[in-house]
Amino acid sequence: MPLAHVPGGVPAGTGPDVFDGRMPSAPGDLRVEGHGIEPVPENRRYGGAGRLFTVWFAPNLTMTGVFTGTIGGTLGLDFATALTAVVVGTLVGALPTACLGTWGSRTGAGQLPLARLAFGRSVTVPALLQWFSSIAWDALIGLFGGDALAQLCGWPFWFGVLVLMAGQGALGVLGYEAVHRLQTVMTFVLGTAFALIAWRLLDGVHLTTSSTVTGGDRAGAAVLTSTIALSLSLSWAPYASDFSRYLPSGTSRSRMFGCALAGLVLSFVAVQALGLWGASVLTDQTAGGVRRLLGGGVVGGFGLLAVALAALCSNAMNDYSGSLAAQTLGVRLPRPAAAAVAAALGFPLVLWMHAADTTARFQNVLLFVGYWIPGFVAIVVVDWFARSRLRDGDTVDLAVELARPQAGLPPVLAFVGAFAAAVPFMDTGLYVGPVARALHGADLSYYVAFVAALALYAPPRLRRVRSGTASDVRTESAV
């Protein structure tokens, strides 16, 4: 039963010509993927769990991550304290992302399409936020990639960004297999480039061994640094199964989890540690900082090219997942066209961020695009657990799952309530909540949002499992 024609699926009448389409058939099949949010049939699955390491490693080797790492130093922390905060935050954010990624092989579906299980027709709320977030991430990463390309080629900034956006849009149009192949190659290319940058940092750039803040201010700065690191790795959670949906259902879930977790943690910790280490030379214009650090000639050019390629890798994934989010909204655009639209909309946002206080705008956009994600993760995990109890070990059948009664109001209320509960704990350049201010700038909003969503959503959802088993069984029989 196609998901486009079941309750909680995409609107009736849109047809499989929009949400279905051509699928890659094997590794290296780089023809345009027309397939949208319809689940990938088992007989069209291929690949192995090892792909999840490279697809989650290469896209994080960006100057956005390096720039984020410098924030710990600007808050007054010493290197050891800031690095500890980065490791803890990265790991906490990567765990749910790696976990959600295992759902792709079990269902053949992307993450936002799968969220219809929990949200029903109200999935439009997180789908809209995810679509906006993918465009915002295009800007966060394109800011540095476009600048590097402009400096490398002697172009104006706006033209470097335009060329970058065109390239990433083309990759997003090609789709799943093109993204995976690119990340495999770039794992080695970008790994070499960032190792080169780290080697040059050893020459004359010294670590900060003492904090300029003490007591509560130091603790608050450490928590804020950790939360910013968490926001990076958790930001991939709404994308997670998008890049595992073609893996066979028999793929080892533990290996998938391990490969994804390793790729996320190793890459994010590496680039943020690099930013902490080189904070004195990597200023707002981080592409310029790389050029000064590496010097001119071939080495400097290679460094700038790596920055641009890293942005291309990451933003291609943003545009791909953005296309699936748009279709989940019910937008009747073929997936390749939706990916191209996402890339085009990121261009003016990059120009806006570049026009004034880049540091403040960067941090504000970075935090705000992620504040909704903890509540989303909590809700979809609880719903998945509840459905697993009803299945009692059976394999996942999305047609059956979506045919069960869908309660759209409780998840939305929990989603909004979780965000509201987190507001007093937020710390951004635009707004500092009263609790965050009392805690010396410590931003605990992500943790609060997750716990609040659990508290608001889990009790009614699990009550439905206990009281609604009989009606769900009747629904399955009808299907």
N, C-alpha and C positions, 0 to 999 in steps of 0.2 A: 504494500500500500504506500504510494508516494506521500511524503510528509506534507506536500503542498495541499493535500486534500483530506487531512485529518484535523480534528480539533486541536487547537494550539499550534498548528503549522502555519505556513505562510498563507496569505489571503487566497480564498478560492477564486479560480478563474485566471490566475496568473500563468499557470501552465508550465510544464517541464521544459519548454524551449528557453525559458529565462533562468530557471533555477537548476536545471540539469545541463548536460552538454558534454563535449569531448573531454576525456580523462587521459592523463599520461598512462602509458602501458608498461613502462619499465624504466630503470635508472638510465638517464641520458636522453630521454624523450623530451626534447625541448620545444615541441610544437605548442601553440597557444592552448592553455587549459580553459575550456569554456565551462567546465563544471562548476556549479555554484553550491548552494547549501544543501542540496539533496545528499543523503548519505552515500558513501562510496560502496558499491556492492563488493562482497567478499571476493568474487572472481576477478576483480580489478585491482586488488591490493598487491603490494610488492614492497621490497626493501627490508632493512633490518634495524634493530634498536640503536646500533652505533651511529646512525644518521642523526640521532637526537643530540649527540655530543657536539658535532660541528654546527648544526643549525642553531644551537643555543650558545655556542662559543664565539664564533666569528662576528655576529652582529653587535656584540657588546664591546668589541675592541674599537671604541670610538672616542673622539676627543670630548664628547659629552660626558662620558664616564670619568675621563681624566679631569675635566673641569669640575665635576661634582666632587672628586677627591680633594681638590684644593680648598673646598669649603671648610673642612675640618681645621685647616691651618688658619683661615681667615677668622674663625670663631675663637682662636687663641689656644687650641689644643696642641700638645706635643705629638710627635709622630706615633709613638707607641700607643698612646691612649686613643688617638683618632683611628689608627689602623684596627685596633681591637673593636671599636664601635662599628667600623665598616664591615668587618668580618661577621660580627653578630647580626647586624641588620641585613646584610646580603643573604646569609643563610636562612634567616627567618622568612624573608620574602621569596627565596627560591624554593623552599619546601612545598608550598601549595602549588606553585607553577609546575614543578616536576610531577606532582601527584595528578593534577588535572590533565597533564599531557598524556597520561596512560589511558585516558578515556577515549582518545581518538581511535586507537586500534580496536577497542571493544565495540565501538558504535559506527565507525566510518564517518563521523560527523565533526564539524568544527565546534569551537567552544561556545560562541554566541548562539548558533543554531541549537546546541545541546541545552542551553539555558532555558529554552522553551519548556523543558521538562519541569523546571522549578517555577517559572514565572507565568506559563501559559501565554495568553495574548498580551499580558502586560510586559512581555519580554522587550517590547519597544522601548521601555525606559532604559535598561542597561545597554541595549543595542545602540540607541542614540548616543549615549555617553561614550560607548566604545568607538563609535564612528568619529565623534569629535576628538577623542583621545588619540586616535591614530593620526589625525591631521596635526594635532598639537605636537606629537612626537616627531612627525616629519619636520616640523619647524625647529624643535629642540636640537635635533641631530643635523638637519640641513644647514643650520646656522654656521656650524664649524666646517662641515664638508664643503659647502659652497664657498666659504671664505678661503679654504685651502686650495680649491680648484682655481679660484680667481687669482690668488697669489702665484700659483704655479704657472699659469698661462698668461699672466699679465692682463687679465680681464677686469672690468668693473665688478664689484661685489654682486650686484643684482644679476649679472649675466652668468657668473659662476654658479649661483643658486639655481638659475633657470636651467642650465645644462644638467646640473645634478638631478633636479626634479624630473627632467625628461628621461634621464637614464633609469632612475629608480621606478618611474611610472611604467617604462617599457618592461622591466623585470616583473613588476606586479601584474602586468597584463599577461606575460608568459605563464606565470603561475607557479604552482607547487614545486614541480620538478626543477624549474630554472632556479628557484630560490635555494633549494637543497644543494644543487650542484655548485652554485656560486659560493655558498657558505663552506663547502668542502674545500674548494680551492683557496678561498680567502683565509681559512684557518691557518694555512701555512704562510701565505703572503703577509697577512697582518700580524701573525705571531712573530715573524722575522722583523717586521718594521717596528713593532713596539718593543721588541728586545733591543733593537738598535737605539731607540730613544732612551730606554732605561740605561744602556751602557754609557751613552753620552752624559746622562745625569750623574753617573759616578765621577765624572771629571769636573770637579769644582763646585758641585751643588751639594750642600751639606744638609743633613737631616735636622729638623727642629727637635731638640732634646728636652726642652722645658716649656711648660704652658705659661701663657700670659694671663690666664684666668685661674681662680682658685675656688675652693669650697663649692657652694651651690651653683655658681656660674659655670664652673668646670663640669660639674655633673650634668647641668642643663645642656651645655654645648655638646657633650658626648652623646646624650640621648638624641638631640636634634641631628647630629651627624649620622647616628645609627638609623634614624627614621628616614633620612634622605637616601641612605644606601638601600634600605628596605624598599623604598618606593621604586627604585630602579629595577630590582629583581622581581618584585611583585607586579610591576607594570606589564609583564609578559603573561600573567595568569589568564586574562580574557582571550589571549591568542593561543593558549597552550596546545589544545588538541587540533588546531588548524594544521599543524605541521607534523601530525602523527596519524591523520585520518586515512592515509593510504597504506599504512602498515597492516599486515595480516593480523587477524584477530588472535592468532595463536602466539604472537610475539610476546616474549617474556616481559611481564609488567615490572618485575624487579629490575631487570636490565634497562628497560626504558626509563624508569625512575632514576636509576643511578647515572645513566649517561646524561640525561637532561640536567640533573642536579650538579654534576661535575662541570658540565659546560657553563652553566650559569655562574656558579660560585667562583671557579677559577678565573674566568674572564673578568667578571665585575671586580673582584678583589684586586686583580693585577692592575687594571687601569686606574682604579681609585688610589691604590698604593702609589702608583706612578705620579698621580696628581698631588698627593700629599708630599711626596719626596721632592717634586720639582715646583712646589707652589711659588717659590720666589722668582721663577723665570716664566712660569706658565700663567700669564695674566688673563684678563677678559678675552683678548684676541688670541686664543690659544693656537691658531694656525701660525700666527706671527711668532708666538713663543717657540713653536717647534722649529721654525726656520732659523731663528736666532740660536737655538740650542744645537741644531745639527750643522749649522753653517751653510754656505752656498754649495754650488756644484751638484754632482750626482747624488750625494748623500742627502742633502737638503731637499732636493727635488723628489727623491724617493719618499722622504718623510711626509711631504705635503700630499703626494699622490696616495700614500697609505691613508691619510686622514680623509681624503675624498672618497676612496674606495670603501672605507669603513662606514661612512655615512650612507653610501649607496647600498651596502649590504643590509644595514639595519632598516632603512626606510623602505626597501623593497618588501620587507616583511610587514611593515606598517600598512602599506598600500594593499597588500594581499588580504590581510585580515580586515582592513577597513572595507574591502569589497564584500566580504562575507557578512560583516555587521550591517552594511547597507541593505543587503538582500534580506537579512533577518527582520529589518524594519518593514519589509514588504515593498521596497523600492523595485520597480520592474525594469531594472537595468541588467544586462548580461554581466557576469562577474568581471571580464576584462575591462569593460567600459567603466564599471564602478571603481576599479582600481585606478584607472587613469584620472577619474574625477578627484579621488582622494589626493593624488599627487599634485594636481593642479591647485587645489585649495590650500595646500601647505605653503605655497610660494608667497602669498601676501603676508602670512603670519611670520615667516622668516624675516621679511623686510621690516615688519613692525618691531620685532624683538631687537633688530640690529639698529633701530633708529634712535634709541635713547639709552637708559641705564640697563645694559645687557645683563649684568649680574643679578639685579633685582628681578627683572622680568623673567630671566632664566629660572631662578629658584621658585618664583611664584607659579609659573606654568608647570614646572616639574612636580611640585607638590599637589597642585589643584587637579591635574589630570589623573592623579592616583587616589584621591581621598574616597572615591566611590568604590574602589576595588575590594577592600576588606569585607564590606557588607555583602557584596556580590559573591565573593568566594564562600563566605559562611553559609549563605542561602543555598547555593548550588550543591555544596558538600552535604548539607543536612538532607536536602531532597534526594540526592544520590543514595545516601545511606538508608533513607526511608524506603526507597524503591528496591534497594538490594534486599531488605528484609522481606518485602512482599515476593520478590523473585525466588527467594530461598535457594540461592546458588545457581539458578538457571541463567543462561546466556541472555544478554541484553537484546531485546527486540524493540526498536524504537517505535515501530508502528503500534505495537501493543501499549508501550509506555505512554505515548501521546494520546492514545484512545482512552486512557484512564481519566477520570474527572480532574480538571485543572482548576485550581483555586488561585486566581490571579491577584486578589486583594491582599491576603496575608503576606506574601513575599514583598509586595510593593510597600506595604506599611512598615514591615521590618527593615526594608532597604532605606526608606526615607528616615525612619526613626534612628537607625544606626548612624546615618550621616549627621542628623541633628545632635545626637549624643556626643559625637566627636568634635563638634564645632568649638566648645570651650577649651579643648585641648590642642587646637591648631596653632601653629606658629609660622606665619609667612610674612613677607614684606608688606602685604596689604592688610593683614589682620592678625592680631595676636590675641588668642582667647584668654580669659581671666585665669583659668587653671594653668595654662602654659606660662603666663606671666608670673604667677605665683611660684612656679617650678623652675624659675630662672631660664625660661626659654625652651624647656624640654617639651618636645612634641610627641605626645602619646596617642594622638588621634587615631592612628592606624589600628593600634591594639584595642582601643575603646570601641571603635566602629565594629571590629570583628566580634568582640564579646557581646556588644549590644545586639547585633544581628542574630547571634546564636540565641540570646535570651528571649528575643522577641519572636523568632521564627520557629525554633526547634520544638517548643511545647505544643503549639497547635498542629504542626506538621506531623509529629509523632503520634498525637492523639488521632489524627486521621488514619494513620496506619493501623492503630488498634481498633478503631471503630468502623473503618471503611473497608476492611478486607473482603467481606462478603460481596459488597457492591462492586469492588474492583474485579473480583473473580467473575462475576456475571458479565462485566464489561469485556473481559478477555474472551469469554465464551462467545459473545456476540461478534467480536472481531474475527 
